Amino acid sequence: MAEELKWFIEQPSQHNPVMVVALEGVFDAAEAATKAVQMMADGANSVELLARIDPEEFFNFQDHRPEIHINKHGKRVITWPCTEVTAVERYGAKHPLVIVNGVEPHLRWRSYAQYLVEVASQCQAGLVVTLGALVGMAPHTRALGVVGSSTNAELAHMFGLGRPTYEGPTGLIGALHDALEQVQIPVISLRVSVPHYVPGPPNPEATRSLLKRFELITGIITDHAELDEAAASWRKRVDAAVADDDDLSEYVKHLERQIDEAEDVLPSGDDIAAQFEAFLRDPW
């Protein structure tokens, strides 16, 4: 393909990796998804840059401007909103990770999606997982739910996932899922619901929820417990703000009742782990 996708490693050495994608933008409320993949990389014993997608043809820089920084040598450096692909090895993980972290592009979504399909194919990914966060009707007083879905019936049944039912305008992630399905690369979507009355970053509770669900499905340790203290502090701060507003307090109680009445039964962690290993040994 064109030079917009630049490979730094001619032949990635990862065997049957899990490719995980998180992009800053509408699908990254409170920056929960991009923080999740950054934690996976930060906790790795090795990180290797595999490829980069040049931003020139994909962004309106008036909407997402590059930033100027002064480095430690006193030199001005411009940071552009590119997408980077890294190979990540984590201690004790049965499978390596290929992390795609960047910014959702403004333009040429089909071309951009095809570049990510090329990445998945070149790395021989056994599974692609997209992580996202959306503003929703979740109360901050409960564990923030993660919705998992796949159009692949076998995957959905195997991992206790839903089947997509949404119809309407979509984003880059929707285009990417379609492109992957066209070439029969299995893909799962995991998305956490962020309380709409506290949508700003950071939201360690949302990031922790995404990491826990990703770990449950893949068996790849994500160190999500490192966010326990930050998540508890976040909840206390929101508790204090809600307590000062009687109308908001009543609204949160209403959301709690809705959540408590809903049932969300997942397969056990051991069952999912066994099914995941079987899937990657003999995929689709």
C-alpha atoms as a printed R data frame, in Angstrom:
    type eleno elety resid chain resno       x       y      z
1   ATOM     1    CA   MET     A     1   0.000   0.000  0.000
2   ATOM     2    CA   ALA     A     2   1.016   3.672 -0.083
3   ATOM     3    CA   GLU     A     3   3.663   5.222  2.105
4   ATOM     4    CA   GLU     A     4   0.994   6.507  4.513
5   ATOM     5    CA   LEU     A     5   1.483   3.236  6.391
6   ATOM     6    CA   LYS     A     6   5.165   3.004  7.245
7   ATOM     7    CA   TRP     A     7   6.541  -0.264  8.626
8   ATOM     8    CA   PHE     A     8   9.603  -0.181 10.866
9   ATOM     9    CA   ILE     A     9   9.794  -3.981 11.112
10  ATOM    10    CA   GLU     A    10   9.577  -5.855  7.807
11  ATOM    11    CA   GLN     A    11   8.266  -9.070  9.337
12  ATOM    12    CA   PRO     A    12   6.727  -8.835 12.840
13  ATOM    13    CA   SER     A    13   7.899 -11.735 14.990
14  ATOM    14    CA   GLN     A    14   4.750 -12.040 17.124
15  ATOM    15    CA   HIS     A    15   2.978 -15.382 16.822
16  ATOM    16    CA   ASN     A    16  -0.822 -15.304 16.815
17  ATOM    17    CA   PRO     A    17  -1.113 -12.032 18.740
18  ATOM    18    CA   VAL     A    18  -4.226 -10.279 19.993
19  ATOM    19    CA   MET     A    19  -4.536  -6.892 18.306
20  ATOM    20    CA   VAL     A    20  -6.208  -4.237 20.461
21  ATOM    21    CA   VAL     A    21  -7.358  -0.889 19.045
22  ATOM    22    CA   ALA     A    22  -8.239   2.332 20.900
23  ATOM    23    CA   LEU     A    23  -8.608   5.701 19.201
24  ATOM    24    CA   GLU     A    24  -9.033   9.115 20.778
25  ATOM    25    CA   GLY     A    25 -12.315  10.729 19.743
26  ATOM    26    CA   VAL     A    26 -16.067  10.219 20.060
27  ATOM    27    CA   PHE     A    27 -15.558   6.543 20.974
28  ATOM    28    CA   ASP     A    28 -13.180   7.452 23.820
29  ATOM    29    CA   ALA     A    29 -15.308   9.237 26.424
30  ATOM    30    CA   ALA     A    30 -13.229  10.394 29.414
31  ATOM    31    CA   GLU     A    31 -10.202   9.004 27.513
32  ATOM    32    CA   ALA     A    32 -10.992   5.654 29.147
33  ATOM    33    CA   ALA     A    33 -10.092   3.460 26.153
34  ATOM    34    CA   THR     A    34  -6.814   5.128 25.184
35  ATOM    35    CA   LYS     A    35  -5.762   5.151 28.860
36  ATOM    36    CA   ALA     A    36  -6.446   1.409 28.961
37  ATOM    37    CA   VAL     A    37  -4.125   0.540 26.076
38  ATOM    38    CA   GLN     A    38  -1.497   2.935 27.424
39  ATOM    39    CA   MET     A    39  -1.560   1.022 30.725
40  ATOM    40    CA   MET     A    40  -1.052  -2.236 28.849
41  ATOM    41    CA   ALA     A    41   2.022  -0.785 27.167
42  ATOM    42    CA   ASP     A    42   3.372   0.866 30.327
43  ATOM    43    CA   GLY     A    43   3.233  -2.425 32.227
44  ATOM    44    CA   ALA     A    44   5.015  -4.442 29.530
45  ATOM    45    CA   ASN     A    45   8.500  -5.913 29.697
46  ATOM    46    CA   SER     A    46   9.093  -5.004 26.039
47  ATOM    47    CA   VAL     A    47   7.519  -2.531 23.607
48  ATOM    48    CA   GLU     A    48   8.574  -2.329 19.957
49  ATOM    49    CA   LEU     A    49   7.310   0.173 17.375
50  ATOM    50    CA   LEU     A    50   6.043  -1.793 14.368
51  ATOM    51    CA   ALA     A    51   4.364   0.783 12.153
52  ATOM    52    CA   ARG     A    52   2.950   4.290 11.973
53  ATOM    53    CA   ILE     A    53   0.113   5.784  9.910
54  ATOM    54    CA   ASP     A    54   1.015   9.251  8.650
55  ATOM    55    CA   PRO     A    55  -1.705  11.797  9.492
56  ATOM    56    CA   GLU     A    56  -1.388  14.051  6.440
57  ATOM    57    CA   GLU     A    57  -4.234  12.567  4.371
58  ATOM    58    CA   PHE     A    58  -6.557  11.729  7.273
59  ATOM    59    CA   PHE     A    59  -6.919  14.871  9.376
60  ATOM    60    CA   ASN     A    60  -8.316  18.366  9.176
61  ATOM    61    CA   PHE     A    61  -5.637  20.046 11.254
62  ATOM    62    CA   GLN     A    62  -7.895  23.020 11.931
63  ATOM    63    CA   ASP     A    63 -10.111  20.657 13.940
64  ATOM    64    CA   HIS     A    64  -7.276  18.686 15.545
65  ATOM    65    CA   ARG     A    65  -4.216  20.883 15.594
66  ATOM    66    CA   PRO     A    66  -0.680  19.543 16.096
67  ATOM    67    CA   GLU     A    67   1.022  20.681 19.287
68  ATOM    68    CA   ILE     A    68   4.402  22.334 19.802
69  ATOM    69    CA   HIS     A    69   6.602  21.211 22.707
70  ATOM    70    CA   ILE     A    70  10.043  22.229 23.890
71  ATOM    71    CA   ASN     A    71  12.174  19.120 24.427
72  ATOM    72    CA   LYS     A    72  14.882  18.659 27.049
73  ATOM    73    CA   HIS     A    73  17.459  20.092 24.637
74  ATOM    74    CA   GLY     A    74  15.455  23.313 24.252
75  ATOM    75    CA   LYS     A    75  14.385  22.475 20.701
76  ATOM    76    CA   ARG     A    76  10.857  23.107 19.431
77  ATOM    77    CA   VAL     A    77   9.152  19.840 18.376
78  ATOM    78    CA   ILE     A    78   5.767  19.449 16.676
79  ATOM    79    CA   THR     A    79   3.655  16.443 17.642
80  ATOM    80    CA   TRP     A    80   1.187  15.353 14.955
81  ATOM    81    CA   PRO     A    81  -1.926  13.223 15.637
82  ATOM    82    CA   CYS     A    82  -0.601  10.011 14.076
83  ATOM    83    CA   THR     A    83  -1.487   6.384 14.766
84  ATOM    84    CA   GLU     A    84   1.201   4.065 16.112
85  ATOM    85    CA   VAL     A    85   1.302   0.276 16.103
86  ATOM    86    CA   THR     A    86   3.424  -1.367 18.793
87  ATOM    87    CA   ALA     A    87   4.269  -4.946 19.666
88  ATOM    88    CA   VAL     A    88   3.916  -5.530 23.396
89  ATOM    89    CA   GLU     A    89   5.142  -8.481 25.444
90  ATOM    90    CA   ARG     A    90   3.804  -8.765 28.991
91  ATOM    91    CA   TYR     A    91   5.172 -11.000 31.734
92  ATOM    92    CA   GLY     A    92   3.227 -14.238 32.025
93  ATOM    93    CA   ALA     A    93   1.006 -13.559 29.002
94  ATOM    94    CA   LYS     A    94   0.236 -16.564 26.806
95  ATOM    95    CA   HIS     A    95  -0.188 -14.322 23.786
96  ATOM    96    CA   PRO     A    96   1.618 -11.166 22.664
97  ATOM    97    CA   LEU     A    97  -0.251  -7.940 22.025
98  ATOM    98    CA   VAL     A    98  -0.252  -5.644 19.037
99  ATOM    99    CA   ILE     A    99  -1.529  -2.252 20.223
100 ATOM   100    CA   VAL     A   100  -2.991   0.337 17.859
101 ATOM   101    CA   ASN     A   101  -3.210   3.692 19.639
102 ATOM   102    CA   GLY     A   102  -4.009   6.988 17.972
103 ATOM   103    CA   VAL     A   103  -6.674   9.528 17.069
104 ATOM   104    CA   GLU     A   104  -9.839   8.814 15.098
105 ATOM   105    CA   PRO     A   105  -9.262  10.398 11.670
106 ATOM   106    CA   HIS     A   106 -11.574  12.973 10.105
107 ATOM   107    CA   LEU     A   107 -11.182  11.830  6.497
108 ATOM   108    CA   ARG     A   108 -10.860   8.700  4.310
109 ATOM   109    CA   TRP     A   109 -12.222   6.265  6.855
110 ATOM   110    CA   ARG     A   110 -12.320   3.360  4.389
111 ATOM   111    CA   SER     A   111  -8.657   3.816  3.484
112 ATOM   112    CA   TYR     A   112  -7.681   4.155  7.150
113 ATOM   113    CA   ALA     A   113  -9.629   1.013  8.044
114 ATOM   114    CA   GLN     A   114  -7.858  -0.865  5.256
115 ATOM   115    CA   TYR     A   115  -4.490   0.126  6.709
116 ATOM   116    CA   LEU     A   116  -5.518  -1.391 10.041
117 ATOM   117    CA   VAL     A   117  -6.687  -4.524  8.229
118 ATOM   118    CA   GLU     A   118  -3.235  -4.703  6.628
119 ATOM   119    CA   VAL     A   119  -1.665  -4.393 10.086
120 ATOM   120    CA   ALA     A   120  -3.823  -7.235 11.431
121 ATOM   121    CA   SER     A   121  -3.004  -9.411  8.411
122 ATOM   122    CA   GLN     A   122   0.735  -8.655  8.442
123 ATOM   123    CA   CYS     A   123   0.938  -9.417 12.170
124 ATOM   124    CA   GLN     A   124  -1.218 -12.544 11.702
125 ATOM   125    CA   ALA     A   125  -3.517 -11.465 14.529
126 ATOM   126    CA   GLY     A   126  -5.735 -14.265 15.803
127 ATOM   127    CA   LEU     A   127  -8.259 -11.776 17.145
128 ATOM   128    CA   VAL     A   128  -8.871  -8.002 17.035
129 ATOM   129    CA   VAL     A   129 -10.458  -6.261 20.025
130 ATOM   130    CA   THR     A   130 -11.608  -2.657 19.813
131 ATOM   131    CA   LEU     A   131 -11.891  -0.767 23.099
132 ATOM   132    CA   GLY     A   132 -14.252   2.169 23.428
133 ATOM   133    CA   ALA     A   133 -16.070   4.365 25.931
134 ATOM   134    CA   LEU     A   134 -19.382   6.105 25.374
135 ATOM   135    CA   VAL     A   135 -21.325   8.591 27.472
136 ATOM   136    CA   GLY     A   136 -24.377   6.752 28.812
137 ATOM   137    CA   MET     A   137 -26.929   6.264 31.570
138 ATOM   138    CA   ALA     A   138 -24.562   4.613 34.043
139 ATOM   139    CA   PRO     A   139 -24.594   5.629 37.728
140 ATOM   140    CA   HIS     A   140 -21.159   6.305 39.178
141 ATOM   141    CA   THR     A   141 -22.104   4.343 42.317
142 ATOM   142    CA   ARG     A   142 -22.043   1.006 40.493
143 ATOM   143    CA   ALA     A   143 -19.288  -0.788 38.609
144 ATOM   144    CA   LEU     A   144 -19.375   0.731 35.133
145 ATOM   145    CA   GLY     A   145 -20.725  -1.909 32.797
146 ATOM   146    CA   VAL     A   146 -18.838  -3.045 29.703
147 ATOM   147    CA   VAL     A   147 -20.863  -4.174 26.704
148 ATOM   148    CA   GLY     A   148 -19.153  -6.793 24.578
149 ATOM   149    CA   SER     A   149 -20.398  -7.693 21.119
150 ATOM   150    CA   SER     A   150 -19.412  -9.446 17.919
151 ATOM   151    CA   THR     A   151 -21.156 -10.073 14.612
152 ATOM   152    CA   ASN     A   152 -19.461 -13.485 14.626
153 ATOM   153    CA   ALA     A   153 -22.056 -15.858 16.080
154 ATOM   154    CA   GLU     A   154 -19.433 -18.342 17.281
155 ATOM   155    CA   LEU     A   155 -17.433 -15.656 19.070
156 ATOM   156    CA   ALA     A   156 -20.549 -14.158 20.641
157 ATOM   157    CA   HIS     A   157 -21.657 -17.533 22.015
158 ATOM   158    CA   MET     A   158 -18.165 -18.544 23.122
159 ATOM   159    CA   PHE     A   159 -17.443 -15.420 25.177
160 ATOM   160    CA   GLY     A   160 -20.929 -14.483 26.353
161 ATOM   161    CA   LEU     A   161 -21.165 -11.463 24.043
162 ATOM   162    CA   GLY     A   162 -24.122  -9.749 22.459
163 ATOM   163    CA   ARG     A   163 -24.843  -9.366 18.760
164 ATOM   164    CA   PRO     A   164 -24.886  -5.789 17.410
165 ATOM   165    CA   THR     A   165 -28.412  -4.400 16.964
166 ATOM   166    CA   TYR     A   166 -27.616  -0.714 16.370
167 ATOM   167    CA   GLU     A   167 -28.702   0.886 13.097
168 ATOM   168    CA   GLY     A   168 -27.792   4.448 12.145
169 ATOM   169    CA   PRO     A   169 -24.760   6.700 11.671
170 ATOM   170    CA   THR     A   170 -21.476   5.039 12.595
171 ATOM   171    CA   GLY     A   171 -17.853   5.996 13.125
172 ATOM   172    CA   LEU     A   172 -14.414   4.750 12.243
173 ATOM   173    CA   ILE     A   173 -14.798   1.746 14.561
174 ATOM   174    CA   GLY     A   174 -17.905   0.631 12.675
175 ATOM   175    CA   ALA     A   175 -16.015   0.947  9.377
176 ATOM   176    CA   LEU     A   176 -13.097  -1.021 10.830
177 ATOM   177    CA   HIS     A   177 -15.297  -3.866 12.044
178 ATOM   178    CA   ASP     A   178 -16.891  -4.130  8.608
179 ATOM   179    CA   ALA     A   179 -13.485  -4.144  6.879
180 ATOM   180    CA   LEU     A   180 -12.165  -6.877  9.182
181 ATOM   181    CA   GLU     A   181 -15.259  -9.006  8.700
182 ATOM   182    CA   GLN     A   182 -14.912  -8.714  4.918
183 ATOM   183    CA   VAL     A   183 -11.569 -10.541  5.128
184 ATOM   184    CA   GLN     A   184 -12.766 -12.900  7.883
185 ATOM   185    CA   ILE     A   185 -10.542 -11.570 10.663
186 ATOM   186    CA   PRO     A   186 -12.489 -12.110 13.923
187 ATOM   187    CA   VAL     A   187 -13.227  -8.936 15.871
188 ATOM   188    CA   ILE     A   188 -14.835  -8.092 19.215
189 ATOM   189    CA   SER     A   189 -16.026  -4.715 20.483
190 ATOM   190    CA   LEU     A   190 -15.737  -3.851 24.191
191 ATOM   191    CA   ARG     A   191 -17.201  -0.509 25.261
192 ATOM   192    CA   VAL     A   192 -17.759   0.927 28.703
193 ATOM   193    CA   SER     A   193 -20.561   3.305 29.660
194 ATOM   194    CA   VAL     A   194 -19.376   6.563 31.260
195 ATOM   195    CA   PRO     A   195 -21.854   8.529 33.443
196 ATOM   196    CA   HIS     A   196 -23.108  11.408 31.317
197 ATOM   197    CA   TYR     A   197 -23.136  13.769 34.295
198 ATOM   198    CA   VAL     A   198 -19.357  13.298 34.813
199 ATOM   199    CA   PRO     A   199 -18.062  12.844 31.242
200 ATOM   200    CA   GLY     A   200 -14.639  14.443 31.605
201 ATOM   201    CA   PRO     A   201 -11.288  12.711 32.041
202 ATOM   202    CA   PRO     A   202  -9.776  11.062 33.863
203 ATOM   203    CA   ASN     A   203 -12.152   8.246 34.746
204 ATOM   204    CA   PRO     A   204 -10.085   5.453 36.338
205 ATOM   205    CA   GLU     A   205 -13.236   3.456 37.079
206 ATOM   206    CA   ALA     A   206 -14.120   3.268 33.366
207 ATOM   207    CA   THR     A   207 -10.565   2.380 32.388
208 ATOM   208    CA   ARG     A   208 -10.426  -0.319 35.066
209 ATOM   209    CA   SER     A   209 -13.724  -1.808 33.857
210 ATOM   210    CA   LEU     A   210 -12.434  -2.068 30.283
211 ATOM   211    CA   LEU     A   211  -9.185  -3.681 31.403
212 ATOM   212    CA   LYS     A   212 -11.002  -6.207 33.614
213 ATOM   213    CA   ARG     A   213 -13.305  -7.308 30.784
214 ATOM   214    CA   PHE     A   214 -10.418  -7.499 28.307
215 ATOM   215    CA   GLU     A   215  -8.473  -9.635 30.784
216 ATOM   216    CA   LEU     A   216 -11.488 -11.874 31.398
217 ATOM   217    CA   ILE     A   217 -11.822 -12.650 27.686
218 ATOM   218    CA   THR     A   218  -8.175 -12.926 26.666
219 ATOM   219    CA   GLY     A   219  -6.493 -14.058 29.884
220 ATOM   220    CA   ILE     A   220  -3.847 -11.372 29.336
221 ATOM   221    CA   ILE     A   221  -2.981  -9.760 32.677
222 ATOM   222    CA   THR     A   222  -3.733  -6.028 32.537
223 ATOM   223    CA   ASP     A   223  -2.790  -4.835 36.068
224 ATOM   224    CA   HIS     A   224  -6.254  -3.288 36.436
225 ATOM   225    CA   ALA     A   225  -5.980  -3.555 40.239
226 ATOM   226    CA   GLU     A   226  -3.454  -0.717 40.114
227 ATOM   227    CA   LEU     A   227  -6.440   1.564 39.469
228 ATOM   228    CA   ASP     A   228  -8.391   0.492 42.563
229 ATOM   229    CA   GLU     A   229  -7.269   3.416 44.708
230 ATOM   230    CA   ALA     A   230  -7.716   5.990 41.946
231 ATOM   231    CA   ALA     A   231 -11.184   4.620 41.146
232 ATOM   232    CA   ALA     A   232 -12.224   4.825 44.794
233 ATOM   233    CA   SER     A   233 -11.001   8.423 45.020
234 ATOM   234    CA   TRP     A   234 -12.849   9.326 41.824
235 ATOM   235    CA   ARG     A   235 -16.096   7.887 43.206
236 ATOM   236    CA   LYS     A   236 -15.713   9.801 46.481
237 ATOM   237    CA   ARG     A   237 -15.249  13.080 44.619
238 ATOM   238    CA   VAL     A   238 -18.349  12.470 42.522
239 ATOM   239    CA   ASP     A   239 -20.294  11.393 45.640
240 ATOM   240    CA   ALA     A   240 -19.496  14.739 47.255
241 ATOM   241    CA   ALA     A   241 -20.583  16.698 44.180
242 ATOM   242    CA   VAL     A   242 -23.830  14.734 43.807
243 ATOM   243    CA   ALA     A   243 -24.668  15.137 47.523
244 ATOM   244    CA   ASP     A   244 -24.792  18.912 47.036
245 ATOM   245    CA   ASP     A   245 -27.514  18.655 44.380
246 ATOM   246    CA   ASP     A   246 -30.873  17.165 45.478
247 ATOM   247    CA   ASP     A   247 -32.187  16.735 41.933
248 ATOM   248    CA   LEU     A   248 -29.018  14.985 40.800
249 ATOM   249    CA   SER     A   249 -29.087  12.747 43.896
250 ATOM   250    CA   GLU     A   250 -32.601  11.587 43.035
251 ATOM   251    CA   TYR     A   251 -31.589  11.035 39.430
252 ATOM   252    CA   VAL     A   252 -28.632   8.858 40.452
253 ATOM   253    CA   LYS     A   253 -30.963   6.757 42.658
254 ATOM   254    CA   HIS     A   254 -33.208   6.276 39.627
255 ATOM   255    CA   LEU     A   255 -30.250   5.056 37.567
256 ATOM   256    CA   GLU     A   256 -29.217   2.722 40.403
257 ATOM   257    CA   ARG     A   257 -32.664   1.093 40.419
258 ATOM   258    CA   GLN     A   258 -32.445   0.499 36.681
259 ATOM   259    CA   ILE     A   259 -29.029  -1.112 36.975
260 ATOM   260    CA   ASP     A   260 -29.981  -3.244 39.975
261 ATOM   261    CA   GLU     A   261 -33.021  -4.636 38.157
262 ATOM   262    CA   ALA     A   262 -30.997  -5.633 35.099
263 ATOM   263    CA   GLU     A   263 -29.260  -8.995 34.863
264 ATOM   264    CA   ASP     A   264 -25.853  -9.383 33.221
265 ATOM   265    CA   VAL     A   265 -24.608 -12.918 33.707
266 ATOM   266    CA   LEU     A   266 -21.208 -13.707 32.224
267 ATOM   267    CA   PRO     A   267 -19.552 -17.099 31.801
268 ATOM   268    CA   SER     A   268 -16.921 -17.880 34.413
269 ATOM   269    CA   GLY     A   269 -13.355 -16.687 33.916
270 ATOM   270    CA   ASP     A   270 -12.044 -20.268 33.669
271 ATOM   271    CA   ASP     A   271 -14.624 -21.184 31.024
272 ATOM   272    CA   ILE     A   272 -13.815 -18.123 28.933
273 ATOM   273    CA   ALA     A   273 -10.054 -18.705 29.212
274 ATOM   274    CA   ALA     A   274 -10.382 -22.292 27.988
275 ATOM   275    CA   GLN     A   275 -12.606 -21.249 25.092
276 ATOM   276    CA   PHE     A   276 -10.259 -18.423 24.140
277 ATOM   277    CA   GLU     A   277  -7.258 -20.752 23.940
278 ATOM   278    CA   ALA     A   278  -9.243 -23.195 21.831
279 ATOM   279    CA   PHE     A   279 -10.354 -20.389 19.536
280 ATOM   280    CA   LEU     A   280  -6.825 -19.121 18.902
281 ATOM   281    CA   ARG     A   281  -5.540 -22.655 18.300
282 ATOM   282    CA   ASP     A   282  -8.171 -23.278 15.638
283 ATOM   283    CA   PRO     A   283  -9.657 -19.881 14.703
284 ATOM   284    CA   TRP     A   284 -12.874 -19.530 12.702
